[in-house]
Amino acid sequence: MAKAKAKDQWQRLLEVTVALEISKTERDAFRERLEEMRQQLAAVTTRAERAEQRLEETTRMLFDLSRDAVATRPQSTATEVMVEGRSVLRLSRPVGMDRPHEMRWPQG
């Protein structure tokens, strides 16, 4: 009987030891995974901050462009005229025509 009791105790001790080793192995694996996730979080945070800066710059640029477009008076106008019984649009003061030396016309 004492042998059976000692064998049961030895078996329980072995089971606890194996369970403890499994727990340590899992703990170490979770710690490694946690470190990997922290590194990923840092990388994603940095990327998000850069994207936020680019968005801010783009928004500022679009605001400036829209403000400039509103502040600039229209340089050209289109009016509808009748030519030989047809309705035709006539462009007055076309944009860029005040600087003909800068115009590039295709050759050929």
N, C-alpha and C positions, 0 to 999 in steps of 0.2 A: 504494500500500500504506500509506503514511504517512497518507493521507487517511482510509482505512478504519479504521486504528488510532485516529486522533484522533476519528473519528465514534463508534467503540465506547466510547472513554473518556468522551466527552461524554454518550452515552446512559446509561452506568453512573452517571455523576455526577448526571444528571437523575433516574434511578431512586432513587438514595440520597437525594437532596434531597426528592423526593416522599414517600418512605418516612419520612424524618425529620419532615416536616410532619404526616403522618398520625399518627405516634407522639405528637407534641406535642399535637395536637388530642385524641387519645384520653386522654392523660395529664390534660389539663385537664378533660375530661368526667368522668373517674374521680375527680379531686379534688373536683369539685362534688358528685358523687354521694356521696362519702365524707362531706362536710360535711352533706348532707341526712340521711344515715343517723345521724350523730352527734347531730343535733338531734332526730330521731325517738327515738333511744335515751334521750336526756335526758328527753324528754316521757313516754315509757313508764316510765322509772324513777321519775319523780315520781308518776305515776299509781299505780304499784305500791306506792309508799311510803304514799300516802294510803289505798289499799285495805287495806293491812296495818294501818294505824292504826284504820280503821273495824272491821276484823275483831277486833282486840284489844278495842276498846270494846264491841262486840257480845258477844264471849265473856265479858268481865267482867260485863256487864249480865245475861246469861243465868245466869252463876254466882251472882250476887247474888239473882236471882229464885228460882233453885232452892234456894238456901240458906235464903231467907226462907220458901219454901213448906214446907220440911222443919221449920224451927224453929217455925212457927206450929201450935198445936194445932188439931185439927179442930174446927170450930165447930158443924157440923151432923152429924146421923147419920140414917141411913135404916134402918128395921126393917120386916120383912115381917109383915103381920097379915092375918087372915082376916076379911072383911066379907061377910056374906050368901053364904058359900061361895066367895068369890073371894079370890085372893091380891092384896093391895094393899100398896104401899110407903107407910109413914108417915114423914114427915120431921120430925125433932125438932130444935129450935133452928136454924131455917133462917138462913142467912147473910143479914145485912142487916135482919132483922126486929126487931132490938133498936133500930133507929133508924127508926121508921115515918115520922117527919117528913121524912126524906130520900127516901122512896119517891115515885115519880111514876107514877100509874096513868093509863092513857089515858082520855080523856073521850069520851063518845059512845057 
